[in-house]
Amino acid sequence: TSKSLPGSAAVTLALSPGGAMLLANLLQPPRCPLASPIRCQAPAQHHQPAASSSRGLLLRGAGSPVVKRLPAGDWLLWYHSGARVALATSPDGLRWSAPVAPDPLLPSTDWWVFDTAAVRPGDVLVISGPDAPSSPSRRPPPSSSAVYWLYYTGSNDARLAASPFPAADVAALPGLAISQDGRHWARIEGAHHTGALLGVGEDHPQGWEKRCAAAPKVVMHADGDLRMYYHSFDEMSQRHAVGVARSRDGIRWERVGKALEGGGPGSFDEGGVRQGHVVRDRAAGRYMMAYEGLDGNGGVSIGLAVSEDGLRGWRRCSESPALCSSEDDDEWDVAGVGAPCLVQMDGPYDWRLYYMGVGKDGEAAIGMAYSEGQGLPRFNRCDALLM
């Protein structure tokens, strides 16, 4: 079933007698009129770094970046701002527009659901149907059958909106919304009684996920094989860990187990790992995960891990973080860096890492670092004024 937001485009879902939805049904040409496709707007000057000291800074007052580079060359950025999900566009992934109206996703007004206080984007799948353009030089026309699947974190705890790095006891669950233009969304009810895709605690008594299943990142491994990476807090080890679940249709999920846990004593992630963003590395033919690592003092940095199949055998690329907080007390990301989002560029070893940084005043912002050259990437903050 679906719940349409005010002003949302209708989304028609075909359900089998067993209730499972096949992805192929959404790859057919849409039966309802589409809203105008997203077009890149002129970058908003007030979002640009004001001084050279703000190295890597792209967007203030924002966090949890989900960045997609479309075949036509346009860039889309979904992010959280307060309790809501917002959207910005860019011609190059560096200069971002003001938020596109209306806000793509707001907390639900239904009292019984899991996301009445705050929502944060986790990942977006852009699924193109047979009518979608095949040439990377063309924009998707209004009749394109591309469908956007937004996996997000929802919570009834207002602390999810108030803190860039929520405490371990903030309850949160994964949700799904679908759109035909990337702006107007219809929530899709999951199997949990609150409408979430997964439950925790008493709903899953044999699992290690007792408090949350947050930050869903979804990879389409093959037709009928989707993997969701999420994090939770293991009360036995008293550390966060990244888990994985699998699905045939993107809605009904079965847990597989833990994918990655915290490191040993003295490591940069000994306190646990969160926010694991997984992508397929085209050059190496394996999977890469960028994740938040918590040290013994609660500091947050970004690490990298790799796996051959994306399910098992995850191993750290290095004993050191791929990106640390700034060492300059006046920098915008001195208090922690996290919520990583990896984008592989045209070159096989050319990566961008979009991430959330937090300043000493607690303000969250989004920045970007880049990596070039062979081997496992290490990232340097970009200078958006010079690139």
Protein Blocks (a to p, Z undefined) as FASTA:
>chain_A
ZZddehiacddddddfkopacfklmmpccfbdcddddddddddfklpcfbfklghiabgh
iahiacdddfkopacddddehjbccddddfkomaccddddddfbacdfbfkbmblmbccd
fbdcddddfkbcfbfkbccdfklcbdcdddddddfbfklmmpmbacfklccdddddddfe
opaccddddfbfnopabdehjllmmbmblkbcchiacddfbghiacdddddddfklopac
ddddddfkomaccdfbjfbdcddehiaklnocehiacdddfklopacdddddddfkopac
ddddddfklmgopacfbfbdfbdcdfbfkbmklnocehiacdddfblklccdddddddfk
opacddddddededjdddddddfklZZ
